[in-house]
Amino acid sequence: MDRPIYRILHLIFALGLAHALFLLGQEGVRAYELARERARLEEALRQAGARVARLEAEMKAAKDPAYLEALVRRLGFVRQEEILRRR
């Protein structure tokens, strides 16, 4: 076991093992970062879906004449035949 070739082979094996452990660690970090990015994107997608649903509900309400009248009245408008009185 004390031949010089065995020392070289042990050194090559140790370097290969160190390199493999380094690559394994890099993949672990990459997997962790990708999981965080995926969670962030899923949350953004959920928020975008909620916003789309809210906008669709607003579009549906905008087609309702009663909603439009209430919206205009909140802005202070009155009909032509109505009289505006201050409280």
VOMISE-87636 format. One record per atom (N, C-alpha, C): residue in one letter; atom name; x, y, z. Coordinates in nm, 2 decimals. Layout:
<recs>
type->A, atom->CA, X->X, Y->Y, Z->Z
...
</recs>
This chain:
<recs>
type->M, atom->N, X->0.08, Y->-0.12, Z->0.00
type->M, atom->CA, X->0.00, Y->0.00, Z->0.00
type->M, atom->C, X->0.08, Y->0.13, Z->0.00
type->D, atom->N, X->0.21, Y->0.12, Z->0.00
type->D, atom->CA, X->0.29, Y->0.24, Z->0.01
type->D, atom->C, X->0.36, Y->0.27, Z->-0.12
type->R, atom->N, X->0.30, Y->0.22, Z->-0.23
type->R, atom->CA, X->0.35, Y->0.25, Z->-0.36
type->R, atom->C, X->0.31, Y->0.39, Z->-0.40
type->P, atom->N, X->0.39, Y->0.46, Z->-0.47
type->P, atom->CA, X->0.35, Y->0.60, Z->-0.51
type->P, atom->C, X->0.22, Y->0.62, Z->-0.59
type->I, atom->N, X->0.19, Y->0.51, Z->-0.67
type->I, atom->CA, X->0.07, Y->0.52, Z->-0.75
type->I, atom->C, X->-0.05, Y->0.52, Z->-0.66
type->Y, atom->N, X->-0.05, Y->0.46, Z->-0.55
type->Y, atom->CA, X->-0.17, Y->0.45, Z->-0.46
type->Y, atom->C, X->-0.19, Y->0.59, Z->-0.40
type->R, atom->N, X->-0.08, Y->0.66, Z->-0.37
type->R, atom->CA, X->-0.09, Y->0.80, Z->-0.31
type->R, atom->C, X->-0.16, Y->0.89, Z->-0.41
type->I, atom->N, X->-0.12, Y->0.88, Z->-0.54
type->I, atom->CA, X->-0.18, Y->0.96, Z->-0.64
type->I, atom->C, X->-0.32, Y->0.92, Z->-0.66
type->L, atom->N, X->-0.35, Y->0.79, Z->-0.66
type->L, atom->CA, X->-0.49, Y->0.75, Z->-0.68
type->L, atom->C, X->-0.58, Y->0.80, Z->-0.56
type->H, atom->N, X->-0.53, Y->0.79, Z->-0.44
type->H, atom->CA, X->-0.60, Y->0.84, Z->-0.32
type->H, atom->C, X->-0.62, Y->0.99, Z->-0.34
type->L, atom->N, X->-0.52, Y->1.07, Z->-0.38
type->L, atom->CA, X->-0.54, Y->1.21, Z->-0.40
type->L, atom->C, X->-0.64, Y->1.24, Z->-0.51
type->I, atom->N, X->-0.64, Y->1.17, Z->-0.62
type->I, atom->CA, X->-0.74, Y->1.19, Z->-0.72
type->I, atom->C, X->-0.88, Y->1.16, Z->-0.67
type->F, atom->N, X->-0.89, Y->1.05, Z->-0.59
type->F, atom->CA, X->-1.02, Y->1.01, Z->-0.54
type->F, atom->C, X->-1.07, Y->1.12, Z->-0.44
type->A, atom->N, X->-0.98, Y->1.17, Z->-0.36
type->A, atom->CA, X->-1.02, Y->1.27, Z->-0.26
type->A, atom->C, X->-1.07, Y->1.40, Z->-0.34
type->L, atom->N, X->-0.99, Y->1.44, Z->-0.44
type->L, atom->CA, X->-1.03, Y->1.56, Z->-0.52
type->L, atom->C, X->-1.16, Y->1.53, Z->-0.59
type->G, atom->N, X->-1.19, Y->1.42, Z->-0.64
type->G, atom->CA, X->-1.31, Y->1.39, Z->-0.71
type->G, atom->C, X->-1.43, Y->1.39, Z->-0.61
type->L, atom->N, X->-1.40, Y->1.33, Z->-0.49
type->L, atom->CA, X->-1.51, Y->1.34, Z->-0.39
type->L, atom->C, X->-1.54, Y->1.48, Z->-0.34
type->A, atom->N, X->-1.44, Y->1.56, Z->-0.33
type->A, atom->CA, X->-1.46, Y->1.70, Z->-0.29
type->A, atom->C, X->-1.54, Y->1.77, Z->-0.40
type->H, atom->N, X->-1.50, Y->1.75, Z->-0.52
type->H, atom->CA, X->-1.57, Y->1.81, Z->-0.63
type->H, atom->C, X->-1.72, Y->1.76, Z->-0.64
type->A, atom->N, X->-1.74, Y->1.64, Z->-0.62
type->A, atom->CA, X->-1.88, Y->1.59, Z->-0.62
type->A, atom->C, X->-1.96, Y->1.65, Z->-0.50
type->L, atom->N, X->-1.90, Y->1.66, Z->-0.39
type->L, atom->CA, X->-1.97, Y->1.72, Z->-0.27
type->L, atom->C, X->-2.00, Y->1.87, Z->-0.30
type->F, atom->N, X->-1.91, Y->1.94, Z->-0.36
type->F, atom->CA, X->-1.93, Y->2.08, Z->-0.40
type->F, atom->C, X->-2.05, Y->2.09, Z->-0.50
type->L, atom->N, X->-2.05, Y->2.00, Z->-0.60
type->L, atom->CA, X->-2.16, Y->2.01, Z->-0.70
type->L, atom->C, X->-2.29, Y->1.97, Z->-0.63
type->L, atom->N, X->-2.29, Y->1.88, Z->-0.54
type->L, atom->CA, X->-2.41, Y->1.84, Z->-0.47
type->L, atom->C, X->-2.47, Y->1.96, Z->-0.39
type->G, atom->N, X->-2.37, Y->2.03, Z->-0.32
type->G, atom->CA, X->-2.41, Y->2.15, Z->-0.25
type->G, atom->C, X->-2.47, Y->2.26, Z->-0.34
type->Q, atom->N, X->-2.41, Y->2.28, Z->-0.46
type->Q, atom->CA, X->-2.46, Y->2.38, Z->-0.55
type->Q, atom->C, X->-2.60, Y->2.34, Z->-0.60
type->E, atom->N, X->-2.62, Y->2.22, Z->-0.63
type->E, atom->CA, X->-2.76, Y->2.17, Z->-0.67
type->E, atom->C, X->-2.86, Y->2.20, Z->-0.56
type->G, atom->N, X->-2.82, Y->2.18, Z->-0.43
type->G, atom->CA, X->-2.91, Y->2.20, Z->-0.32
type->G, atom->C, X->-2.94, Y->2.35, Z->-0.31
type->V, atom->N, X->-2.84, Y->2.44, Z->-0.33
type->V, atom->CA, X->-2.87, Y->2.58, Z->-0.32
type->V, atom->C, X->-2.96, Y->2.62, Z->-0.44
type->R, atom->N, X->-2.93, Y->2.56, Z->-0.56
type->R, atom->CA, X->-3.02, Y->2.59, Z->-0.67
type->R, atom->C, X->-3.16, Y->2.55, Z->-0.66
type->A, atom->N, X->-3.18, Y->2.43, Z->-0.60
type->A, atom->CA, X->-3.31, Y->2.38, Z->-0.58
type->A, atom->C, X->-3.39, Y->2.46, Z->-0.48
type->Y, atom->N, X->-3.32, Y->2.51, Z->-0.37
type->Y, atom->CA, X->-3.38, Y->2.60, Z->-0.27
type->Y, atom->C, X->-3.42, Y->2.73, Z->-0.34
type->E, atom->N, X->-3.34, Y->2.79, Z->-0.42
type->E, atom->CA, X->-3.37, Y->2.92, Z->-0.48
type->E, atom->C, X->-3.48, Y->2.90, Z->-0.58
type->L, atom->N, X->-3.49, Y->2.79, Z->-0.65
type->L, atom->CA, X->-3.60, Y->2.76, Z->-0.75
type->L, atom->C, X->-3.73, Y->2.74, Z->-0.67
type->A, atom->N, X->-3.72, Y->2.68, Z->-0.56
type->A, atom->CA, X->-3.85, Y->2.66, Z->-0.48
type->A, atom->C, X->-3.90, Y->2.79, Z->-0.43
type->R, atom->N, X->-3.81, Y->2.88, Z->-0.39
type->R, atom->CA, X->-3.85, Y->3.02, Z->-0.34
type->R, atom->C, X->-3.91, Y->3.09, Z->-0.46
type->E, atom->N, X->-3.85, Y->3.09, Z->-0.57
type->E, atom->CA, X->-3.90, Y->3.16, Z->-0.69
type->E, atom->C, X->-4.03, Y->3.10, Z->-0.73
type->R, atom->N, X->-4.05, Y->2.97, Z->-0.73
type->R, atom->CA, X->-4.18, Y->2.91, Z->-0.76
type->R, atom->C, X->-4.29, Y->2.96, Z->-0.67
type->A, atom->N, X->-4.26, Y->2.96, Z->-0.54
type->A, atom->CA, X->-4.35, Y->3.01, Z->-0.44
type->A, atom->C, X->-4.39, Y->3.16, Z->-0.46
type->R, atom->N, X->-4.29, Y->3.24, Z->-0.50
type->R, atom->CA, X->-4.32, Y->3.38, Z->-0.53
type->R, atom->C, X->-4.41, Y->3.39, Z->-0.65
type->L, atom->N, X->-4.38, Y->3.32, Z->-0.75
type->L, atom->CA, X->-4.46, Y->3.32, Z->-0.88
type->L, atom->C, X->-4.60, Y->3.27, Z->-0.85
type->E, atom->N, X->-4.61, Y->3.17, Z->-0.77
type->E, atom->CA, X->-4.75, Y->3.12, Z->-0.74
type->E, atom->C, X->-4.83, Y->3.22, Z->-0.67
type->E, atom->N, X->-4.77, Y->3.29, Z->-0.58
type->E, atom->CA, X->-4.83, Y->3.40, Z->-0.50
type->E, atom->C, X->-4.87, Y->3.51, Z->-0.60
type->A, atom->N, X->-4.78, Y->3.55, Z->-0.69
type->A, atom->CA, X->-4.82, Y->3.65, Z->-0.78
type->A, atom->C, X->-4.93, Y->3.61, Z->-0.88
type->L, atom->N, X->-4.93, Y->3.48, Z->-0.91
type->L, atom->CA, X->-5.04, Y->3.43, Z->-1.00
type->L, atom->C, X->-5.17, Y->3.43, Z->-0.92
type->R, atom->N, X->-5.17, Y->3.40, Z->-0.79
type->R, atom->CA, X->-5.29, Y->3.40, Z->-0.71
type->R, atom->C, X->-5.34, Y->3.54, Z->-0.70
type->Q, atom->N, X->-5.25, Y->3.64, Z->-0.68
type->Q, atom->CA, X->-5.30, Y->3.78, Z->-0.67
type->Q, atom->C, X->-5.35, Y->3.83, Z->-0.80
type->A, atom->N, X->-5.29, Y->3.79, Z->-0.91
type->A, atom->CA, X->-5.34, Y->3.83, Z->-1.04
type->A, atom->C, X->-5.47, Y->3.77, Z->-1.07
type->G, atom->N, X->-5.49, Y->3.65, Z->-1.03
type->G, atom->CA, X->-5.63, Y->3.59, Z->-1.05
type->G, atom->C, X->-5.73, Y->3.66, Z->-0.97
type->A, atom->N, X->-5.70, Y->3.70, Z->-0.84
type->A, atom->CA, X->-5.79, Y->3.77, Z->-0.76
type->A, atom->C, X->-5.82, Y->3.90, Z->-0.82
type->R, atom->N, X->-5.72, Y->3.97, Z->-0.88
type->R, atom->CA, X->-5.75, Y->4.10, Z->-0.94
type->R, atom->C, X->-5.83, Y->4.08, Z->-1.07
type->V, atom->N, X->-5.81, Y->3.98, Z->-1.14
type->V, atom->CA, X->-5.90, Y->3.96, Z->-1.26
type->V, atom->C, X->-6.04, Y->3.93, Z->-1.22
type->A, atom->N, X->-6.06, Y->3.85, Z->-1.12
type->A, atom->CA, X->-6.20, Y->3.83, Z->-1.07
type->A, atom->C, X->-6.26, Y->3.96, Z->-1.02
type->R, atom->N, X->-6.19, Y->4.04, Z->-0.95
type->R, atom->CA, X->-6.24, Y->4.17, Z->-0.90
type->R, atom->C, X->-6.28, Y->4.26, Z->-1.02
type->L, atom->N, X->-6.19, Y->4.26, Z->-1.12
type->L, atom->CA, X->-6.22, Y->4.35, Z->-1.24
type->L, atom->C, X->-6.34, Y->4.29, Z->-1.32
type->E, atom->N, X->-6.35, Y->4.16, Z->-1.33
type->E, atom->CA, X->-6.47, Y->4.11, Z->-1.40
type->E, atom->C, X->-6.59, Y->4.14, Z->-1.32
type->A, atom->N, X->-6.59, Y->4.13, Z->-1.19
type->A, atom->CA, X->-6.71, Y->4.17, Z->-1.11
type->A, atom->C, X->-6.74, Y->4.32, Z->-1.13
type->E, atom->N, X->-6.64, Y->4.40, Z->-1.14
type->E, atom->CA, X->-6.66, Y->4.54, Z->-1.16
type->E, atom->C, X->-6.72, Y->4.57, Z->-1.30
type->M, atom->N, X->-6.67, Y->4.49, Z->-1.40
type->M, atom->CA, X->-6.73, Y->4.51, Z->-1.53
type->M, atom->C, X->-6.87, Y->4.47, Z->-1.54
type->K, atom->N, X->-6.90, Y->4.36, Z->-1.47
type->K, atom->CA, X->-7.04, Y->4.31, Z->-1.46
type->K, atom->C, X->-7.13, Y->4.41, Z->-1.39
type->A, atom->N, X->-7.08, Y->4.47, Z->-1.29
type->A, atom->CA, X->-7.16, Y->4.58, Z->-1.21
type->A, atom->C, X->-7.17, Y->4.70, Z->-1.30
type->A, atom->N, X->-7.07, Y->4.73, Z->-1.38
type->A, atom->CA, X->-7.08, Y->4.85, Z->-1.46
type->A, atom->C, X->-7.19, Y->4.85, Z->-1.57
type->K, atom->N, X->-7.24, Y->4.73, Z->-1.60
type->K, atom->CA, X->-7.35, Y->4.71, Z->-1.69
type->K, atom->C, X->-7.48, Y->4.73, Z->-1.63
type->D, atom->N, X->-7.49, Y->4.73, Z->-1.49
type->D, atom->CA, X->-7.61, Y->4.75, Z->-1.42
type->D, atom->C, X->-7.65, Y->4.89, Z->-1.41
type->P, atom->N, X->-7.76, Y->4.94, Z->-1.45
type->P, atom->CA, X->-7.80, Y->5.08, Z->-1.45
type->P, atom->C, X->-7.81, Y->5.13, Z->-1.30
type->A, atom->N, X->-7.85, Y->5.05, Z->-1.21
type->A, atom->CA, X->-7.87, Y->5.09, Z->-1.07
type->A, atom->C, X->-7.73, Y->5.12, Z->-1.01
type->Y, atom->N, X->-7.63, Y->5.04, Z->-1.04
type->Y, atom->CA, X->-7.50, Y->5.06, Z->-0.99
type->Y, atom->C, X->-7.44, Y->5.19, Z->-1.05
type->L, atom->N, X->-7.46, Y->5.21, Z->-1.18
type->L, atom->CA, X->-7.41, Y->5.33, Z->-1.24
type->L, atom->C, X->-7.47, Y->5.46, Z->-1.18
type->E, atom->N, X->-7.60, Y->5.45, Z->-1.16
type->E, atom->CA, X->-7.67, Y->5.57, Z->-1.09
type->E, atom->C, X->-7.61, Y->5.59, Z->-0.95
type->A, atom->N, X->-7.59, Y->5.49, Z->-0.88
type->A, atom->CA, X->-7.54, Y->5.51, Z->-0.74
type->A, atom->C, X->-7.39, Y->5.56, Z->-0.75
type->L, atom->N, X->-7.32, Y->5.52, Z->-0.85
type->L, atom->CA, X->-7.18, Y->5.57, Z->-0.86
type->L, atom->C, X->-7.18, Y->5.72, Z->-0.90
type->V, atom->N, X->-7.27, Y->5.76, Z->-0.99
type->V, atom->CA, X->-7.28, Y->5.90, Z->-1.03
type->V, atom->C, X->-7.33, Y->5.98, Z->-0.92
type->R, atom->N, X->-7.42, Y->5.93, Z->-0.84
type->R, atom->CA, X->-7.48, Y->6.01, Z->-0.73
type->R, atom->C, X->-7.37, Y->6.03, Z->-0.62
type->R, atom->N, X->-7.28, Y->5.93, Z->-0.60
type->R, atom->CA, X->-7.17, Y->5.95, Z->-0.51
type->R, atom->C, X->-7.08, Y->6.06, Z->-0.55
type->L, atom->N, X->-7.07, Y->6.08, Z->-0.68
type->L, atom->CA, X->-6.99, Y->6.19, Z->-0.73
type->L, atom->C, X->-7.06, Y->6.33, Z->-0.72
type->G, atom->N, X->-7.18, Y->6.33, Z->-0.68
type->G, atom->CA, X->-7.25, Y->6.45, Z->-0.66
type->G, atom->C, X->-7.35, Y->6.50, Z->-0.77
type->F, atom->N, X->-7.37, Y->6.42, Z->-0.86
type->F, atom->CA, X->-7.46, Y->6.45, Z->-0.97
type->F, atom->C, X->-7.60, Y->6.43, Z->-0.94
type->V, atom->N, X->-7.69, Y->6.51, Z->-0.99
type->V, atom->CA, X->-7.84, Y->6.49, Z->-0.97
type->V, atom->C, X->-7.90, Y->6.49, Z->-1.11
type->R, atom->N, X->-8.03, Y->6.44, Z->-1.11
type->R, atom->CA, X->-8.10, Y->6.44, Z->-1.24
type->R, atom->C, X->-8.15, Y->6.59, Z->-1.27
type->Q, atom->N, X->-8.19, Y->6.61, Z->-1.39
type->Q, atom->CA, X->-8.23, Y->6.74, Z->-1.43
type->Q, atom->C, X->-8.35, Y->6.79, Z->-1.35
type->E, atom->N, X->-8.44, Y->6.70, Z->-1.32
type->E, atom->CA, X->-8.56, Y->6.75, Z->-1.25
type->E, atom->C, X->-8.55, Y->6.75, Z->-1.10
type->E, atom->N, X->-8.43, Y->6.71, Z->-1.05
type->E, atom->CA, X->-8.41, Y->6.70, Z->-0.90
type->E, atom->C, X->-8.35, Y->6.83, Z->-0.86
type->I, atom->N, X->-8.37, Y->6.86, Z->-0.73
type->I, atom->CA, X->-8.32, Y->6.98, Z->-0.67
type->I, atom->C, X->-8.22, Y->6.94, Z->-0.56
type->L, atom->N, X->-8.10, Y->6.99, Z->-0.57
type->L, atom->CA, X->-7.99, Y->6.96, Z->-0.47
type->L, atom->C, X->-8.01, Y->7.04, Z->-0.35
type->R, atom->N, X->-8.02, Y->6.98, Z->-0.23
type->R, atom->CA, X->-8.03, Y->7.06, Z->-0.11
type->R, atom->C, X->-7.92, Y->7.02, Z->-0.02
type->R, atom->N, X->-7.87, Y->7.12, Z->0.05
type->R, atom->CA, X->-7.76, Y->7.10, Z->0.14
type->R, atom->C, X->-7.81, Y->7.06, Z->0.27
type->R, atom->N, X->-7.74, Y->6.98, Z->0.34
type->R, atom->CA, X->-7.78, Y->6.93, Z->0.48
type->R, atom->C, X->-7.73, Y->7.03, Z->0.58
</recs>
